[in-house]
């Protein structure tokens, strides 16, 4: 909202410079975009550009900001005067008739008639409109724009001779109806759109823009001036549907002043006669379907101090609220009843009144203290603790957190998920943002490629985020991507490239930190390399396994398409955090165990088994057969070759036995080993070496 200081001074005494005024209003909660002490091509004046928030439509006008200035400096507000239009009729001012057919969309519609001579506006009027950013058109049109800026209420002038039947009907658009607006565009109307029509057809989009057929031109001799109030939601929906935003719609959709309709009409009629643009006929139409009763808000004076933390005197509270237009009733010692003025659509509660007091009392005068806590704050959501722990561990493993877009291209999405699982975006900005990501992996692999193009060969990235699948909806996941070396370079030897076992090891560490026991088994995924893909399962309390995610090498065709060299592997893993949350039972609970007081016994076991046998199956058999004193199982050797039958493999395990209450004997360890060997022989045909 551009404010001319000279225009403002006509409405209220401004005892400070434009720069000080702008600063003081900024301290009262108004954002100042710019202060121009003397705009070019204008008479000496100052223009202050305010950014008015959507909840303060009353300040999209000179009178609204003048009211703020008058309250700030304790000066008198001089409201502009309008013409005396005489008595009002509910529907007719010969020859014009007004009929409200949609009272929900238009509770009040006012109109007057003037005989005019259309011509140029006086210089002062042109200068003020130009400085405010509005182009001068003609004296009649300029007056409607002038009143819009001065009082914040939009008006529209019709050429009365072009209205069929000299009638105005405020109704919903009819199916198939069209309207050519003042900008020359022919617009198709929908039944939910509100229009101003004559006897035969629509002549204006209510609250947005007039129609070209009834516009005021040089040949116009008689006008009907409209001043109405339209329901904000209806105006906003129509504006958005048609992609048509105007100064009028900007105000109506935020909530204009229903009581200002008559005042704005009288002001416009007075200006027409003041500049010699015509003569206003006696009388006016005030078609009012309903008049909302003013809201009354009870304000306890003690509540002001409790909210602001400052002792604001009752006299200051009453002075501020009265200056802003609130009518205070009652002389109670501890409270007042404030009648909310019709232009303050944002005030409905006592805290809204307290905010008004704070703005003009001065935010800088409020103490910077925190309110006392009345109760213990709730424990943070367990998922936040889980996410924090996973981030800490992934970072400790050498991974850097990455944040990628939730919208990706359909091509990238199809590479990592079935086509029938994709969730398309109705109005994508471009083909690059056509679907919601079904996995975090496309973004992570792209991030790896970005790093590789910039010379970074060893890349470890992770991301916590949400994926979207048509079948299962939203789910939170943790994804990892690893490319390059598993170990740092050293003079004693070359760095070893990372492989699937390294990545699975990181996943296992993350799982154990969450209190989960993980198992992996070979699997297949279209985007991962066959034979180098594993599913990750968690063992639940009942001994069953629940799928958590997948890990593996990305297909070479996908990495080379992203300019990653074919000889460089990209390892990825994706874990379902929703499933993790369901399984985790001890998150955030630290447990401590005493160090063992008794020595352990270590036994090595080498067995010959089929090379196709999964290592997890062998480990499971050992743990199931062993007594509780078995505390650790570790593989330390695997051998195939000379001396080993083809199709067989020799695997060596180191078993550690230990009791918490005594020293184990060799006999107990030997018995346990015999039991384990017997179980392996029966379950897998293992032969002890």
N, C-alpha and C positions, 0 to 999 in steps of 0.2 A: 504494500500500500504506500504510494508516493504521497507525501504530505508537504504541501506548500506552506511555509511558515507564515507568509502574509495572509493567506486564507485562514489559517488557524487563528491568527491574531484577531480576525473579525468575530470569532466565536468565543474566544477566551483570552484574557490577558496572559501573555507569556513573558515573565519578568527576567528571562535569561537569554543568552545567545543560542543559536541553533545547535551548536556543538554541545553545550551544557544540557540543553533540552533532550537531545538524543541520548546522552549518557544517563540522565535521570530516568527517562522512560525505560532505558535498558535495565537499570537497577530495579524497575518496577515490573520486570518480567517480559519486556518486549525486545525481540531480536532486531538489531539495527543492521541493515545490509549496507547502507552507504549514507554519507552526508555530503551533499553538494552545495557549498555556500553560494554559488552563482552559476546556474546551468547555462551553457552556451545558447545563443540565439533567443534568450529570454530576458525580460526586464530584470533588474537587480532583485533577486529573491533567493531564498534557500529552499532546497528540496531534501527532505529526509525520507529514505526508503526503508520502511519497516517490513519485516517478515512476520505476518500475522498467522498464528497457529490456527488449526481447523476448529478449535473449541471456542474461538472468540470472533464470531462473525460480526458482532456489534462494533468491532474496531476496524472493520473494512469500510470505514467512513470517516469523514472529517469530524462529524459530531461525536462519534464514539471516542476518538483519540482526544478531542477537546475535553470531553468529560473526564478522561484520565488526567489530563493536564490540570484542569480546574481542581480536582481532588488533591493532586500532588502539591500544588502551590497555594491551595486555599483561596482561589480566586472564583469569580462568578462566571457561570456558563451562560452565554447568550445564544439561545436557540434561534435559528433562522425562522422568519415568519412567512406564512403562506397566505394565499388569497382567501377571502371569506366566500365560500361557495354557496352558502345558503342552505336550505333544507335538503335532506337526502331522501331518496326514494329507494325502496328495496329492489326494484327491477326496471324502472323506466325513466328516461329523460328524453322527452320527445325530440327527434324520432327514434332514438336508440333504445333498444331493450336488451337486458342481460338475463340470461338463464343459467344457473349452475346445475348441470346435470350429473356432475361427479363431485359431491360435497366432500368426499374423503380426500380427493386430490387437490381440491380448491375450496377451503372453508370460507374464504372471503374474497370478493372481487369488487373493486371500486372503479368508477369511470366518470369522466366529465367530457364536455364538448366545448370546442373553441373554434371560432372563425379566425383563420390565420392567413398571413401573407408569408410564404416561405422564401427565405433569402439567407444571406450570410449573417453570421453571428457577430456581435460587437467584439472588439479586439481583446478586452479583458477576459471575456468568456473563452475565446480561442486560445489565449495564452495559458489560462489555467488548465484547460483540457490537454493542451500539448505537453505542458510540464508534467502532467499526470500520466502521459503515455497514451492519450486517446486522440485520434484524428478528428478534426472538425469536419462536419458534413453539411449541416444547415442549422439555422437557428432553432427549429423545433426539435430535431434529433439531438442537437447539442445540449438542449435544456434537459432532456431525459437523462443523458449521460452525466450532466452536471449534478442533478439531484441524486443519481446513483452514488456519485463520489461523496457528496455532501452528507446525505442521510443514510447511505448504505442500502437503499431500497430501490430495486430495479423498476423501471417504467417502460411502457411501449406505446407508441402513437400509431393509430390506424388512420388511413385516408377513409373517412366515413362514407364518401360517395361510392367507394368500391365494395362496401359490405352489402351483400345481397340481403334484402329485407331489413336493412339497418339493424341487424341483430347480431349479438355475440352469444354463442353457446359454449360453455366450458364443459367439455365432454371428453370421453375416451375416443381415440382414433378408431375408425371403422376398418374392417378387413379389406386389404387391398388399396387403402387410401394413400395418396402421395401428397407431398408438399414441396414446392420449390422455395427454399429459404432465401434470406437476404444475401447470402454469399453466392447465390446462383446455382446451388446444388439441388438436384431433385432427389428427395429422400422418401424411401418407402417406410410407411408408418405401421406400427404394430398395435393391436388392440389395447395393450397395457400402457400406451403412451397417451399423455394428456395434451389436448390441443385446444386452441381457441378458434372457433369456427363461426362463420356467418350462417345464413339459412341453408346454403347449398354445400359448402365445403370448408375444409380446414384452412385457416388464414395465418396461424402462428403455432409454433411449438411452445407450449406453456412454460414460462420461466426460463426459456433458453434463447430462442431467436424468432423473429417475425418472418412472415412470408413476403415474397417479392410482389405478389399481386396487390396487396393492400399497403405497400410501403408509402411513406410520405415523399412526395416529389415536388418539383417546382410548380406543377399544375395543381397541387392540393390547395383547397380553400377551406375545408372543414375537417377537423380531426376529432377522433375519439381517443382519449388518453386512458390507458389501462394502468391501474395500480392494484396489485393483487397479492395474495399470499398462497404459495403452493407447498404441498407436503414435500419435505426434503428428499425422502427415499425415492419417490416417484421421479423427481427431477434428476437425481443422480443416476438412476437406472437408465433413463432415456438418454442422458448425456453420454454415458459410457457405451450404450448400445450403438448409438449413431456416431461415436467418436467426435462429438461436437461440444466443446467447452467454451463458454463465454463468460463475460463479467457478470452477467445476470445469473447463469447457472452456478457459478462459483459461489455466489452469495446464498441463493435459494437452497442449494443442496447442503449447506452448513447450518441453515436455520435462520431465516430472516425474521424481522419483527412484525408479528401480525397486526400490532396496533399502529404501525407506521404507515400502513397502506393509505389511510386517509390523509395523514400529515404530508406524505410525499406527493400525493395528488394535488393538495392545496399549494404546496411549495412550487410545483411545476407550473401550475396555472398562474400563480403570482409572478413568476419569472417571465412567462410569455407576455404578460401585460407590461412588466417593468421594462423590457427591452423593445417594446413596440412591435412585437411579433403577431399580435392579434387580440381578440376580445373573447373572454371566457363567458359562456352562457351561464345564467343563474341556475343553481341546483346541481346535484350530482347523484350518482347511483352508488349505494352501499349494499350490495347483495351479500349478506352474511349468514352462512348456514349455521355456524356455531361460534361462540366467543369463549375461548378457554379462560377459566378462572385463574387469577394469579396464584402462584405457589406461595405458601407461607412456610418459612423455615424457623424453627425455634433455635436460638443460640444462647447457650449458657455461658456467661462471662468467664467462669472458672475453666471452662473447656478451652478457651483461647490460650490461656497460660499453660495449660497442660500439654497442648499440642505444640505450641511454639517454644515453650521453655523460657518465655520472657513475660514479665509482668506488664502487660499492656493496659493502660488506664481505660476505664469505661468510656470516658469522654472521647478518647482517641478512636475507640471502636465505633462509637455512634457517629463521629464526624466522618470517618472514612466511608462507612457504609451509606450514610446519607448522601455524601458527595457523589457516590457512584450510582445513585438513583434508587437505592433500596428504601422503602418506606417502613420505618420502625414504629411499632405499636406497643403500648404498655409501658409502664414506668416501674416494672419490677426491679428489685435490687440486684437479683442474681441472674436475670436473663432478659432477653428481648425477643419479640416476634418480628421477623423481617419479611415484608412482602416483596417478592422478587419482581423486578421490572420485566416487561415483556421482551425486551431486547437481550436479556441475559439468559439465553437458552442453556448455558452450561452450569447453572447454579440450581442444585436440588437438595443439598445436604448442609449440615452445619460446618463440615470441614471445607466446603466450597466458600462459605462466608469467611472462615478463618484464613483461607488463602488470600482473599481480598484484603483482609486486615494486614497480613504479613507483607504483601506487595507494597502497600503504601506506608506502613509503619517503617519498613526498611529491612531487607534481609541482612544487611550488614550490622544491624543492631541486635540480631538474634544470637544468643550464645552458642558457641560451637561445642556442644556436649552431646554425648550419647545418652539416650533414655535408659533408665534403670531396667534391668531384666527382671520380669515378674515370674518367669518360669524357666526351667532348664530347656535349652534348645533341643529339638529332636535329633536323634542319631542320623547321620547322613545315610542315604540310600545305600544298601549293600552293593549295588551295581557300581556306584561311584568308587567305593573302596576296591572292588575287584578290578575296575579299569585302571585305577592308580597303581595297583600292585603289578598288573600286567605291563603297564608302561615302564615301570621301574625295572622290571626283569628284562624286558626286551631291550631297553637301553643298555643295561649292564651286559647283555650279550653282544653288544656292538651294533645294534640296529638303531637307525634314526627314524623318528616319527615323520610320517608323510600325511598330507591332507589332500585328497583328490576330489573331483567334482562328483556330485550325486547324479548328474545328468551326463549321459555319454551317448555316443553314436550307436545306431542300431547294429552296424557292422561289428563294432567292438563287442557289443553285448552278445551277439550270436556266437562269437568265438568262445565264450565262456559259459554259455547257458543255452538250453533248448529254446527255440523260437516261440513255442507256445507258452513259455513261462515269463516272457518279457512284458513289462508294464509300459505302454506307450504314453507319451505326453501329448495332451490334446493340442496345445498351442506351442510347439517348440520354437525357440529363438532361431535355431538353424538345425541342419542335419547332424551337426556335432553334438547336439543336446536333445536327441529325439526320444530317448527312453530313460527310465530310471535304472540305475545300475543293478544288475542281478547278482553281482559279485564285486568285491573290492579289487580283485586281481587285475582287470583291465587297466585301471588307473595306476596300480603299482608297477605293472610291467612297463607301461608308458613312462613312468617316472624313472625306472631303471634305464630305459633307452635314452631318456633326456640326459641323465648323468653320463652315460657312455659317450654320447655325442660331444660332451664337454670335457672329455679326457679322463673321466673318473672310472677306472676299471673295476675296482673293488667296491661293490655297492651292497649295503644291507639296509632295507627299509621295512617299516611296519606301519600299519594303520588300524585304528579302531573306528568303526563306522557302521552304518546301516545299509543293508542290501534289500532289494525289493523283488519278490517273486510272486507271480500271479497265484500260485497254489498255496504258498505258506504266508504270504504277506510280508510285513517288515520283520527283519531279524538283525540283531547286532552281531558283528563278527570281528575277529582279530585276524588280519592277514599279514603274512611275511613274504618278503622277496629277497633273494640272496644271489648275487652274481660275483664271481671272482674268487679270490683266495680265501681259504679257511683259516690260514695262519699267517702271521706277519713274516715278511722277508727277513732273513738273517744270514750273516756271513757263513754260517756253518752249513747252510743248505738252502735249496730253493723252496719257495712258498708252495704249499699244497693246495690245489683247487678244491673248493667246497663241493661236497657231494650230498646225496640224499640223507646219508646217515648223520651228517653234521646238522642238517635242518631238523630231522626227527629228534636229535638230541636236544635242540633248543626247545622244541615243542614239548618234550618230556619234562624238561626243567620247569616250563610254564605250568604244565599240568600238575606236577608234584607240589609246586608252590600253592596251587589252589586246593590241594588235598585230594587230588584225583590219581588213580592208578590207570595209566594209559597202555593200550596195546595197539600195535600196527599190523596190518595185513595187506598183502598185495591186492591191487584193485585196478580199475580201468576208468579213465575219464577222457573224453574226446580231445580236450585241450592239453593233456599231459602225455608224456612219452610212455608207450606200453613197456612194461617190465621195469619201469622206474617211477611207479606210482603206488602210493600206499594210502589206505584209509586209516584214520585215527579213531580209535574207540576208547571209551571210558568204561571201566568196570564199576557197576553200581553195587549197592549194598546187598542185593540178592544174588550176586554173582553173574548177572547178565551183563551184556555189553551194549552200550549206546553209542551210535555214530556221532562223533563230534566234528569231523571235518576230513580234509584230504591234504596230502602233501605229495610233491613230485617235481619232475623236470618239465618245464613248459615245452611244447612241441616246437621243433626248430623252425617250422614254417611260420609260426606266429612271431618268433623273436627276430628272424631275418627280415620279416616284413616291417619291423620297427627299427631297422638299421643296426641291430645287434649282430656282431659277427657270428657265423654259423658254429665256430668252434668254441664259443662261450656259452656255457650252460646258465640258464636262469631257473633257480629253484624257488618254488612258491609253496605256501601252506595257508589254508583258511580254516579257522575254527569257529564253530557256532557258539557265541557267548550266551545265548539264551539257554542252550543245553547245559553249558557250564554252570550257569546260575542255578538251574534246577538241581544239579548234582552236588554242588558245593554245600557242605554242611558246617564247616569249621572256619569259614572265611573270617579273617580278622581276629581269631582266637588263638593266641600263642600258647603252646604247650611246652613244658620242659620235662626232661627225663634225666635221672641221675646217671653219671658216667658209670660204666660197668666196673665193679670191684674185682671181678674174677677173670682169669685169663681165658682166651679163646683157643679153639683148636681148629687148624686149617687142614683140609684134605683136598687133594687134587684128584679129579676124575676125568679120564679120557675114554670116550665111547665112539663106536663106529655106527653111523646111522645113514639112512638114505639121504642123498643130497637134496632131494625135493622137500624134505621135512622142514617145517618152519621152526625157527629158533624159539619163538614164543611158546610153541607147543611143548618143546623139551623143557623149557624153564618152568612152565605150568605143571608138568608132571613131577618135576623135582620138588617144587614147593608144596604140591598137594601130598606127596608121600613122606616128606621130611617131618620130623618132630618140630615143636615150637622153638627148639634151641637153634635151628638154622636161621641165621640172621643176615646172611649175604650170599648171593650167587653171582659169579662173574665169569664171563668167557675170556680166556686168555690165549687161546690158540685155535686155529682152524687149518686143516691140512688136507690136500688132495694131491695125488701124484704117485711116485714110486712107492710100492709097498701097500697101496690102498686099492682095493677092488674098485673097478670102474662102476660109477653110479653111487658110490659110497663116499662119505666124508668123515674125517676124524675131527671131533670137537672136544676141546679140553675145558673143563669148568673148575673153578676154585671155589670150594664151599667152606664157609666160616660158621662154626658152631660156638655158641656162648650162652651160658645161663646167668640170670641175674642173682640167683640165691646160693650158688655153689660153684665149685670147680668141677668141670666135666672130666670124666675119665676117658681113657683111650677106648675102653670097652664100649662106652655109650656112643662114642663117635663111630667106631667100627660098625656097631649095630645099625646106626642111622644110615651109614653108607650102604650097607647090605640091603636095607629096605628100599633105598633110592634106586640102586642098580636093578633090583628085582622089578620095581615098578616100570623102569625104563625098558627093560627087556620085554615085559608083557605088553606095554602100550605101544612101543615103537620098534620092537625087534632089535634093540640096541645090543651091541657086543662090547663088553669092557675090554680095553686094551691094556 
